[in-house]
Amino acid sequence: MSVAAGLLRTARPKQWLKNILVFAAPGAAGVLDQAGALGKTVLAFVAFCLAASGIYMWNDALDVNADRLHPTKRRRPVAAGVVPIATAKVAGTVLTAAALGVAALTGRWQTVAVVAGYVVVVMLYSAWLKHVAVLDIVTVSSGFVLRAAGGATAVDVPMSNWFVLVTVFGSLFIVTGKRYAEMREIGEDAAAVRTTLAAYNLGYLRIVLTVSCGAALLSYCQWAFETRDAVHSAWPFYELSIVPLLTALLRYALVLEQGRGAAPEDVFASDRVLQLMGVTWVIIFGLAVYVR
């Protein structure tokens, strides 16, 4: 593998799927059919992709020794010696600066602030917080909230309290599921590759999974009912959108119990039921927003 190919792999293009959350608030507000709003949302999406890739560069440079002990992470380009550590740091810095520049193209300083906040939070996670139990999963979850906030600030639309809670608890469910799957997959050596796994046990993580899943579903239900009443829709699309969301949450819980989920992006890319529920939700929710 060449250094260029190694840098591309280190940038983790597959992880950019997470940044689709940037479209959530503009989509819920029904402004994505406006060229200006769509353009700004795309810029926010690109900014978060660049920021995430820059952070991955730095993360792999800082974690090179731990990654070499991991059964799969040891094949990452930096850990494998394909990409020099110094090169990864320089590339990470350039991508992060580019992310702030693209965010500025939205014409709103708030978007730049949110992207900068995302970079700071995730860098703190990479340098310190990932070694502190509970704070590690909360910090990663906050990154999803900042993505949603980035989309909202880019087009200047509000985020309802219930929408924020859905994002908070939904992301906590996914992140905790990743830790749960890692513990089941790696077993007794889990603490050697992720420090906080020494403080967790499967029982505790199941509790957090249950609480976060239930809270996300209840928050979404409340948001759906409240939004339908606010827009006075004659169609029950907001309420119907609860069904695919509930099915997706239950399906993902099953995936975790089957021993998968250490790489959520791989699960979403391969599980046909989750994909079907995602498409169904998008269709129903789109009808809710644009059909009155």
C-alpha positions as CSV (number, residue, x, y, z in Angstrom):
1,M,0.0,0.0,0.0
2,S,1.3,3.5,-0.9
3,V,1.4,6.3,1.6
4,A,-1.4,8.1,-0.4
5,A,-3.6,5.0,-0.3
6,G,-2.8,4.7,3.4
7,L,-3.8,8.3,4.1
8,L,-7.1,7.7,2.3
9,R,-7.8,4.6,4.3
10,T,-6.8,6.5,7.5
11,A,-9.4,9.2,6.6
12,R,-12.1,6.6,7.0
13,P,-14.5,7.6,4.2
14,K,-17.0,4.9,5.5
15,Q,-17.3,6.9,8.7
16,W,-18.7,9.9,6.8
17,L,-22.0,8.2,6.8
18,K,-22.4,9.4,10.4
19,N,-22.4,13.0,9.1
20,I,-25.7,12.5,7.4
21,L,-27.1,13.6,10.7
22,V,-26.2,17.1,9.6
23,F,-29.3,16.9,7.3
24,A,-31.6,16.0,10.2
25,A,-32.6,19.5,11.5
26,P,-32.9,21.1,8.0
27,G,-34.9,18.1,6.8
28,A,-37.2,18.2,9.8
29,A,-37.8,21.9,9.2
30,G,-38.7,21.2,5.5
31,V,-36.1,23.5,4.0
32,L,-34.0,21.0,2.0
33,D,-36.1,21.7,-1.1
34,Q,-34.7,25.3,-1.1
35,A,-31.4,25.5,-3.1
36,G,-29.7,27.9,-0.7
37,A,-30.5,25.8,2.4
38,L,-29.5,22.6,0.7
39,G,-26.2,24.1,-0.4
40,K,-25.4,25.3,3.1
41,T,-26.3,21.9,4.5
42,V,-24.0,20.2,2.0
43,L,-21.2,22.5,3.0
44,A,-21.8,21.6,6.7
45,F,-21.7,18.0,5.8
46,V,-18.4,18.4,3.9
47,A,-17.0,20.4,6.8
48,F,-17.8,17.6,9.3
49,C,-16.3,14.9,6.9
50,L,-13.1,16.9,6.7
51,A,-13.0,17.4,10.4
52,A,-13.7,13.8,11.2
53,S,-11.0,12.6,8.8
54,G,-8.5,15.1,10.3
55,I,-9.2,13.8,13.8
56,Y,-8.9,10.2,12.7
57,M,-5.4,11.1,11.4
58,W,-4.4,12.5,14.8
59,N,-6.2,9.7,16.6
60,D,-4.2,7.0,14.8
61,A,-1.0,8.9,15.4
62,L,-1.6,9.2,19.1
63,D,-2.9,5.6,19.5
64,V,-0.3,3.8,17.4
65,N,1.0,1.7,20.3
66,A,-2.4,0.6,21.5
67,D,-3.6,-0.1,18.0
68,R,-0.7,-2.5,17.4
69,L,-2.1,-4.6,20.2
70,H,-5.7,-4.7,18.7
71,P,-6.7,-7.7,16.6
72,T,-8.0,-5.5,13.8
73,K,-6.7,-2.0,14.4
74,R,-3.1,-3.2,14.1
75,R,-3.8,-3.3,10.3
76,R,-4.5,0.4,10.2
77,P,-1.9,2.2,8.0
78,V,-0.3,4.2,10.8
79,A,-0.1,1.2,13.1
80,A,1.2,-1.0,10.3
81,G,3.9,1.6,9.4
82,V,2.6,2.4,6.0
83,V,1.9,6.0,7.0
84,P,4.6,7.8,9.1
85,I,3.3,9.3,12.3
86,A,4.5,12.7,11.4
87,T,2.7,12.6,8.0
88,A,-0.5,11.6,9.7
89,K,-0.3,14.6,12.1
90,V,0.4,17.0,9.2
91,A,-2.5,15.6,7.2
92,G,-4.7,15.8,10.2
93,T,-3.9,19.5,10.8
94,V,-4.5,20.4,7.1
95,L,-7.9,18.6,7.0
96,T,-9.0,20.2,10.2
97,A,-8.1,23.7,8.9
98,A,-9.9,22.9,5.7
99,A,-13.0,21.9,7.7
100,L,-13.2,25.3,9.3
101,G,-12.7,27.0,6.0
102,V,-15.6,25.1,4.4
103,A,-17.8,25.8,7.4
104,A,-17.1,29.5,7.0
105,L,-18.5,29.2,3.4
106,T,-22.0,28.8,4.9
107,G,-21.7,32.5,5.9
108,R,-22.6,31.8,9.5
109,W,-20.0,32.0,12.3
110,Q,-22.1,29.7,14.4
111,T,-21.4,26.9,12.0
112,V,-17.7,27.5,12.3
113,A,-18.0,27.5,16.1
114,V,-19.9,24.2,16.1
115,V,-17.4,22.5,13.8
116,A,-14.5,23.9,16.0
117,G,-16.3,22.7,19.1
118,Y,-16.6,19.2,17.5
119,V,-12.9,19.2,16.8
120,V,-12.0,20.3,20.3
121,V,-14.3,17.7,22.0
122,V,-13.1,14.8,19.9
123,M,-9.5,15.7,20.3
124,L,-10.0,15.8,24.1
125,Y,-11.6,12.4,23.7
126,S,-8.6,11.1,21.8
127,A,-6.0,12.6,24.2
128,W,-7.7,11.9,27.6
129,L,-11.5,11.4,27.9
130,K,-11.5,8.0,26.2
131,H,-9.6,6.7,29.2
132,V,-12.3,7.8,31.7
133,A,-15.2,5.4,32.1
134,V,-18.7,6.9,31.3
135,L,-17.1,10.1,30.0
136,D,-15.8,8.2,27.0
137,I,-19.3,7.1,25.8
138,V,-20.9,10.5,26.7
139,T,-18.2,12.4,24.8
140,V,-18.6,10.3,21.7
141,S,-22.3,10.7,21.9
142,S,-21.9,14.5,22.1
143,G,-20.2,14.4,18.7
144,F,-23.5,13.2,17.1
145,V,-25.4,16.1,18.8
146,L,-22.9,18.6,17.5
147,R,-23.4,17.2,14.0
148,A,-27.1,17.8,14.2
149,A,-26.4,21.2,15.6
150,G,-24.1,22.0,12.8
151,G,-26.9,21.4,10.2
152,A,-29.3,23.5,12.2
153,T,-26.9,26.4,12.5
154,A,-25.9,26.3,8.8
155,V,-29.4,27.1,7.7
156,D,-30.5,28.9,10.9
157,V,-33.4,26.6,11.9
158,P,-34.3,25.8,15.5
159,M,-33.9,22.4,17.1
160,S,-36.7,21.4,19.4
161,N,-35.9,20.1,22.9
162,W,-37.4,16.7,22.0
163,F,-35.4,16.5,18.8
164,V,-32.2,17.2,20.8
165,L,-33.1,14.4,23.3
166,V,-33.7,11.9,20.5
167,T,-30.2,12.7,19.2
168,V,-28.6,12.5,22.6
169,F,-30.2,9.1,23.6
170,G,-30.0,7.6,20.1
171,S,-26.3,8.3,19.9
172,L,-25.7,7.0,23.4
173,F,-27.5,3.8,22.4
174,I,-25.2,3.3,19.4
175,V,-22.0,4.2,21.2
176,T,-22.8,2.0,24.2
177,G,-23.6,-0.8,21.8
178,K,-20.2,-0.5,20.2
179,R,-18.5,-0.9,23.7
180,Y,-20.8,-3.8,24.4
181,A,-19.9,-5.5,21.2
182,E,-16.2,-4.9,21.7
183,M,-16.3,-6.5,25.2
184,R,-18.1,-9.6,23.7
185,E,-15.8,-9.8,20.7
186,I,-12.4,-9.3,22.4
187,G,-13.2,-10.9,25.8
188,E,-10.6,-10.9,28.6
189,D,-8.1,-8.9,26.6
190,A,-10.6,-6.0,26.0
191,A,-8.9,-3.7,28.6
192,A,-5.6,-4.0,26.8
193,V,-7.0,-2.3,23.7
194,R,-9.5,0.1,25.3
195,T,-8.7,1.2,28.8
196,T,-12.3,1.9,29.9
197,L,-13.4,-1.6,29.1
198,A,-11.7,-2.7,32.3
199,A,-14.2,-0.5,34.3
200,Y,-17.3,-1.8,32.4
201,N,-19.1,-5.1,32.5
202,L,-21.8,-6.5,30.2
203,G,-24.5,-6.1,32.9
204,Y,-23.8,-2.4,33.3
205,L,-23.6,-1.8,29.5
206,R,-27.0,-3.6,29.1
207,I,-28.5,-1.2,31.6
208,V,-27.2,1.8,29.7
209,L,-28.5,0.3,26.4
210,T,-31.9,-0.3,27.9
211,V,-32.2,3.2,29.3
212,S,-30.9,5.0,26.2
213,C,-33.0,2.9,23.8
214,G,-36.2,3.5,25.8
215,A,-35.4,7.2,26.3
216,A,-34.7,7.7,22.5
217,L,-38.0,6.0,21.6
218,L,-40.1,8.0,24.1
219,S,-38.4,11.3,23.1
220,Y,-39.1,10.5,19.4
221,C,-42.7,9.7,20.1
222,Q,-43.2,12.9,22.1
223,W,-41.5,14.9,19.3
224,A,-43.7,13.2,16.6
225,F,-46.9,13.9,18.4
226,E,-46.0,17.4,19.3
227,T,-44.8,18.2,15.7
228,R,-48.0,16.9,14.2
229,D,-50.1,19.0,16.5
230,A,-48.0,22.1,15.7
231,V,-48.3,21.7,11.9
232,H,-51.9,20.6,12.0
233,S,-51.3,17.8,9.5
234,A,-54.3,15.9,8.3
235,W,-52.2,12.8,7.8
236,P,-50.7,10.6,10.5
237,F,-47.2,10.3,8.9
238,Y,-45.4,11.6,11.9
239,E,-47.0,9.0,14.1
240,L,-46.4,6.3,11.5
241,S,-42.7,7.1,11.4
242,I,-42.4,5.7,14.9
243,V,-42.9,2.2,13.5
244,P,-39.7,1.9,11.4
245,L,-37.7,3.7,14.1
246,L,-38.9,1.2,16.8
247,T,-38.2,-1.7,14.5
248,A,-34.6,-0.4,13.7
249,L,-33.8,0.0,17.4
250,L,-35.0,-3.5,18.2
251,R,-33.2,-4.9,15.2
252,Y,-29.9,-3.2,16.3
253,A,-30.4,-4.6,19.8
254,L,-30.7,-8.1,18.3
255,V,-27.5,-7.5,16.3
256,L,-25.7,-6.6,19.5
257,E,-26.9,-9.7,21.2
258,Q,-25.7,-11.8,18.3
259,G,-22.2,-10.6,18.9
260,R,-22.0,-7.9,16.2
261,G,-21.9,-4.1,16.4
262,A,-18.2,-3.3,17.3
263,A,-18.2,-1.5,13.9
264,P,-21.7,0.1,13.6
265,E,-21.0,1.5,10.1
266,D,-20.4,-2.1,8.9
267,V,-23.6,-3.3,10.5
268,F,-25.6,-0.5,8.8
269,A,-23.9,-1.2,5.5
270,S,-24.6,-5.0,5.5
271,D,-27.9,-5.5,7.5
272,R,-30.7,-5.4,5.0
273,V,-33.5,-5.1,7.6
274,L,-31.8,-2.0,9.1
275,Q,-31.4,-0.6,5.6
276,L,-35.1,-1.3,4.8
277,M,-36.2,0.4,8.0
278,G,-34.0,3.4,7.2
279,V,-35.4,3.9,3.7
280,T,-39.0,3.4,5.1
281,W,-38.4,6.0,7.8
282,V,-37.0,8.5,5.3
283,I,-40.0,8.0,3.0
284,I,-42.6,8.3,5.7
285,F,-40.9,11.2,7.4
286,G,-40.5,13.0,4.0
287,L,-44.2,12.6,3.5
288,A,-44.8,14.0,7.0
289,V,-42.8,17.1,6.3
290,Y,-43.9,17.9,2.7
291,V,-47.5,16.5,2.6
292,R,-50.0,18.4,4.7
